[in-house]
Amino acid sequence: LSVGRDHESSCDYRPVRCPNNPSCPPLLKMNLEAHLKECEHIKCPHSKYGCTFIGNQDTYETHLEMCKFEGLKEFLQQTDDRFHEMQVAMAQKDQEIAFLRSMLGKLSEKIDQLEKNLELKFEQAERGPDGVPQGCLHAEPCSLFQDELSHINARLNMGILGSYDPQQIFKCKGTFVGHQGPVWCLCVYSIGDLLFSGSSDKTIKVWDTCTTYKCQKTLEGHDGIVLALCIQGNKLYSGSADCTIIVWDIQNLQKVNTIRAHDNPVCTLVSSHNMLFSGSLKAIKVWDIVGTELKLKKELTGLNHWVRALVASQNYLYSGSYQTIKIWDIRNLECVHVLQTSGGSVYSIAVTNHHIVCGTYENLIHVWDIETKEQVRTLTGHVGTVYALAVISTPDQTKVFSASYDRSLRVWSMDNMICTQTLLRHQGSVTALAVSRGRLFSGAVDSTVKVG
């Protein structure tokens, strides 16, 4: 049999099919090479990326010289390799999660059995050797055990949410549904308990986060994806892929002005000192806010790539681009410091009382000391671009939240720089975060907004 199989694989008379197209007529192996030279169904090797070329050997070679994908083949191959690595990593994480779930189930069963055995022991002890009830003698130990049991169950009930945090466990409490495309930005108006969300469906939705938890209104006006939202006073500012900034009156939820702001998409917006800052390709524009008008004050240059992240404090503006964070003095709008980082483009920035934090294209979160500007830590754990960062601070502690392409949110304690929770509550990449009154809002590619 083995001899027969070896002969069949090498036999020149073995029927074969053309690898270019199954509609080509059946061939003998000896004729395949000649057929391939004349075949009219040769596809571009980059067809999986979208190239539609189909032709013969001569036109194929000519096409390769002009194919727009040929010059990108190394980048495309690297992207494929990285995507495969991420798939492998996700599969490994899925296996780890399944294992942890099974272990949690076994632990829960053991605790249930221990609880039953202990109750039986207490019943026996209460009778006493002389039949006199002794329940009062065991009240305190029982109470202590119940407290410990509740403590253990609280940890087990976290499931795959990560490490136990005695201060606060963040859980999803609700979902806002209504957008017809990915959610790219969020902004909270705390005075009226309103949440604004911008989406690929070119709209901004206004959500009541206090009483009805429903969409109050859908704002329409942009001709492209809504990428950025910012509030100053009683005005909402939205930036879009249509290169405009729209000004909205929050009191009546009406559009009051449209400004052609950049030659490229408006990626990010932030306000401070009655100024609005907008980030785009290699540029930050500074606008004076005058009523419903925006007056261009200055354009900040010297940026090496897309400005996808802006954060403003009382005295400084922080901007992120390719492997760089620039710190600008808000008073004179001059760059006073440059932080060099790694991991590709900076997609997100957060600033706490003690740290500057940024999320990058290549999964990393970098942390600097805000006073010395020295990098103190690189936080790892995400397996995709870190799209958004947010901060919740209390007198006792500061937490930083990170949202990623890997569909997860992570909660980081800035006291010890460790991840205290991992939240898996979206079905797509998590792209936007907002915090208000101790609540965390997250928007994602699955078109939903979660609150917890």
Steps between C-alpha positions, in 0.01 A plus 500: 500500500780741590668434163170569325452828686855611417445424131166678494650818644775510235315353200495735198155367403339591835196729456555844655313830525628845412591678826392834355136422430289184548308583181807418287461159329648187666866443419764232517795577724737498199299784340459721808818705453413586139145590601618737773702699244183559296238510778284814493396469866821592685415718801716766658680362809344792688141408413423430866568869571257615232690495169259387225753421223449177302700424184765287331872467575605795284245746638564365851866605491409842362232543764740422786719794397203737544300330776454740793514207741841378380681790662322425826556126502748505788266712710203280406696187590598649835136588561395144416767362732392729781135414446588129517696558821201680649269214398733254671518720810121535511460123464742448789308751712173323415653173620619668820155648560334162444742341746437771761125462460524126554713555811253754634220250451690235696583747777136604525395136535757446777385809687136387476598161643705662778208724589265200526750306713549798730127548544474133599784543752329802650173307536683221680688744724182688590349187654798458739594181686224551758233613252513865613491752207837666459434710186594820675849365568563471124333815374823696462700227315206445265478872427872515429476204264204653315695824455797310361273295274341818364848637437603188305174492302548865405836408350362194322205694358747724319542220247750613240500864609849472644663561835299593806492868589368572852424861409264453206399239246381653171217307339284572197169643618337579166531542124402792277393369158409712199801582284525336158879492497807494725513751786821706484464766770316576824451814705309563826306816592477450875269796570212333318617140534529474122731272305590582138625227265643544148490226240588381152131547417582877487275579797534605862257344745400668825433257788330568833718337768289600801134397465383344171838367375370549145606696194356852530598615154714418197708790368561501125722735303830332418575339163761265644586288801476690829846456653515751787276669757574774751295721734580859600236682704161428347639419155582161350770485233521206260783416259460276198665325209325765286772741631249724679421598858133551584387711797185381680295679767454248782194678643285443190720238326513702179785564257616862516813506283718296264871574449721359226786428741765287327598357163486152655272324752466659843623218725481653847367804689570646843431837666665717764507872593219579255706349217424195286783281374448274195739228382543374144782391266827660622309796642328635809282808459422732790163675488371786714142429606291813439133421560403253230802595287847347485779744413829341392768620741802291404608179329748282688743330261806277516289188548613182326172316436129488579409668828249253641524595868474832682466570873491844661576581864499838672843591366592255226377339180617142434498373140577152368626405154750242370709377797490851644313699763545876486424720799391857419475798733137612473588864574738557208421187295866402478632143527687466830576126509502194274456145629635225276321168511482170312221287365397702196244780492355637822124441494407614851627715787393542863647730764469447876635705790824302488529334159474542125362185335474412131363206301663394173432318176712204610308402816712690753417752772788727601511692830715805583547695821323832441764700687828344383371389157684171556332182376417285802317201355369328188172320562432187295200275467303621200545318169378781277515877453415695817235735358390684815602587856297651785566588864298478822668658802397498866687624809611141560596376155523565127385253236574512129271319257627379163293389199643289220460338162504165684140572619604541862518778757763490770502675837844606624587606853746788477620430854673174403468509118316168475184398320228443759221403257443395143152574365366305203164656422511591128479288186742722309802724547451753781572843356378766745475565874340763723464523877249691713398474867691177546340340195690367200353529148655307210425513127598232250501377143197285591296827481410496870581710805536320833470658844636364827 
